[in-house]
């Protein structure tokens, strides 16, 4: 199953970080030099949530931004009989 939000289609993106050494010129150095470049992936924060879709309850993989913004309708809780 792919890491994709079923509401907003947010998915894994790629990026990277640059490793630098040296002192910047504005601080009196000779300048920064790039010594390495590492690639990585940024994954969305997906949660499995029960939601109402077309009148029926389904389990969806939804990002937390969609949950917090109220883009999905959660089913009503059933009171536990004691």
Buried (B, 14 or more C-beta within 10 A) or exposed (E): EEEBBBBBEBBEEEEEEEEEEEEEEEEEEEEEEEEEEEEEEEEBEBEEBEBEEEEEEEEBBBBEBBBEEEBBEEEEEEEEEE
